Amino acid sequence: MTQDQAFSEFIPYINDVGKIYRKISPVFARLANVGEYIETWTDDGLETTNYAKEGDFVVMNLYTSMKEEYIVSPDMMSARYEFIYNLTEGGIYKPLGRVKAAIYSGGEIQFIAKWGRNMTLKAGDMIVTPLPHCKEVYRIAAKEFYESYILL
């Protein structure tokens, strides 16, 4: 399923039953090396993969049990995170992002995430769209979601 198909499939459901959540888990972020390959692992397995482009950041969730890593563009970094303090190889950032999210209850499916890589959606996962623009959908594994987001 393409990102456009996933968006068309899930955005009505998210808009109908979804609730607004705020990310509360601070993150560690560092500049990525161009072409760096990152695998995002959650408690239930491989969530997605990505390759870094010029200016991207590798972000690690600090309050989740898996401390999963993912790649964030410079624009997304400045919109969703606020710098707190420097560390030797990067820094700590406070999340600013909010999402509208709904619990997915269907069968396991794969779709292409906005960054062009496969993402597997499983029953019990959260299907989300970032606010305020709601221009994409992606999966957050249930365990990691509840470790890092709170209901508003």
C-alpha positions as CSV (number, residue, x, y, z in Angstrom):
1,M,0.0,0.0,0.0
2,T,1.4,3.4,-0.9
3,Q,1.5,6.3,1.5
4,D,-1.3,8.0,-0.5
5,Q,-3.4,4.8,-0.2
6,A,-2.7,4.5,3.5
7,F,-3.6,8.1,4.1
8,S,-6.9,7.7,2.2
9,E,-7.6,4.5,4.1
10,F,-6.8,5.7,7.6
11,I,-7.4,9.4,7.8
12,P,-11.2,9.1,7.9
13,Y,-10.9,6.6,10.7
14,I,-8.3,8.7,12.6
15,N,-10.6,11.8,12.2
16,D,-13.6,9.9,13.4
17,V,-12.4,8.0,16.4
18,G,-8.9,9.4,17.0
19,K,-7.8,11.4,20.1
20,I,-5.1,14.0,20.4
21,Y,-1.9,13.0,22.2
22,R,1.3,14.9,23.1
23,K,4.7,13.4,23.1
24,I,6.3,13.7,26.5
25,S,9.5,11.6,26.1
26,P,12.6,13.7,25.7
27,V,15.0,12.5,23.0
28,F,18.6,12.5,22.3
29,A,19.5,13.7,18.8
30,R,22.6,14.0,16.7
31,L,23.4,15.0,13.2
32,A,23.2,12.0,10.9
33,N,25.9,11.0,8.4
34,V,24.7,11.3,4.8
35,G,23.6,7.8,3.7
36,E,23.5,6.5,7.3
37,Y,21.1,3.5,7.6
38,I,18.9,3.3,10.6
39,E,16.6,0.5,11.6
40,T,13.8,1.4,14.0
41,W,13.2,-1.5,16.4
42,T,10.3,-1.7,18.8
43,D,9.4,-4.3,21.4
44,D,7.5,-6.3,18.8
45,G,10.1,-6.2,16.0
46,L,11.4,-4.1,13.2
47,E,9.1,-1.1,12.6
48,T,10.8,0.6,9.6
49,T,14.2,1.6,8.1
50,N,15.5,4.8,6.6
51,Y,18.6,6.4,5.1
52,A,19.8,9.8,6.2
53,K,20.1,12.7,3.8
54,E,22.1,15.9,4.2
55,G,21.1,17.8,7.4
56,D,19.0,14.9,8.9
57,F,19.1,14.0,12.6
58,V,19.2,10.6,14.2
59,V,16.7,10.7,17.1
60,M,16.6,8.2,20.0
61,N,13.6,8.0,22.4
62,L,15.0,8.1,25.9
63,Y,11.9,6.9,27.9
64,T,11.0,3.9,25.9
65,S,12.3,0.4,26.8
66,M,13.7,-0.1,23.3
67,K,15.2,3.4,23.0
68,E,14.3,3.2,19.3
69,E,16.1,5.4,16.8
70,Y,14.7,7.0,13.7
71,I,15.7,9.7,11.2
72,V,14.1,13.2,11.3
73,S,14.5,15.9,8.6
74,P,15.8,19.3,9.7
75,D,12.4,20.9,9.2
76,M,10.7,18.2,11.2
77,M,13.3,18.5,14.0
78,S,12.8,22.3,14.4
79,A,9.0,21.9,14.3
80,R,8.7,19.0,16.7
81,Y,11.6,19.4,19.1
82,E,13.0,22.1,21.3
83,F,16.7,22.0,22.2
84,I,17.4,21.7,25.9
85,Y,21.2,21.1,26.3
86,N,24.3,19.9,24.5
87,L,26.1,16.6,25.0
88,T,29.4,15.6,23.4
89,E,28.0,13.9,20.4
90,G,24.5,15.6,20.2
91,G,21.9,17.0,22.5
92,I,18.8,16.5,24.5
93,Y,15.5,17.8,23.1
94,K,12.0,18.3,24.5
95,P,9.2,17.1,22.2
96,L,6.7,19.7,21.0
97,G,4.8,17.4,18.7
98,R,1.1,16.4,18.9
99,V,-0.6,13.7,17.0
100,K,-4.1,12.5,16.4
101,A,-4.1,8.7,16.9
102,A,-6.4,5.8,16.9
103,I,-6.0,2.1,17.8
104,Y,-5.7,-0.1,14.8
105,S,-7.7,-3.3,15.0
106,G,-7.4,-4.9,11.6
107,G,-5.1,-7.6,10.2
108,E,-1.3,-7.0,9.7
109,I,-0.6,-4.8,6.7
110,Q,2.4,-3.1,5.2
111,F,2.4,0.4,3.7
112,I,5.0,2.9,2.5
113,A,5.8,5.6,5.1
114,K,6.4,9.2,4.0
115,W,10.1,8.5,3.9
116,G,9.7,5.9,1.3
117,R,10.3,2.7,3.3
118,N,8.0,-0.1,4.4
119,M,6.1,0.1,7.7
120,T,4.2,-2.8,9.2
121,L,0.9,-2.0,11.0
122,K,-0.4,-4.6,13.5
123,A,-3.5,-4.9,15.5
124,G,-3.2,-2.9,18.7
125,D,-0.8,-0.4,17.2
126,M,-1.6,3.3,16.9
127,I,-2.2,4.7,13.5
128,V,-1.3,8.4,13.7
129,T,-1.2,11.7,11.8
130,P,1.0,14.6,13.1
131,L,-0.8,17.8,14.0
132,P,-1.5,20.4,12.8
133,H,-1.1,19.5,9.1
134,C,-2.3,15.9,9.0
135,K,-0.5,15.2,5.7
136,E,0.7,11.7,6.4
137,V,0.0,8.6,8.4
138,Y,2.4,6.3,10.2
139,R,2.4,3.5,12.8
140,I,3.6,3.7,16.4
141,A,3.9,0.4,18.2
142,A,1.4,0.3,21.1
143,K,4.0,-0.3,23.9
144,E,6.3,2.6,22.7
145,F,3.3,4.9,22.1
146,Y,2.1,4.5,25.7
147,E,5.7,5.0,27.0
148,S,6.1,8.3,25.2
149,Y,2.7,10.0,24.6
150,I,-0.1,11.2,26.9
151,L,-3.7,12.0,26.1
152,L,-4.6,15.7,26.0
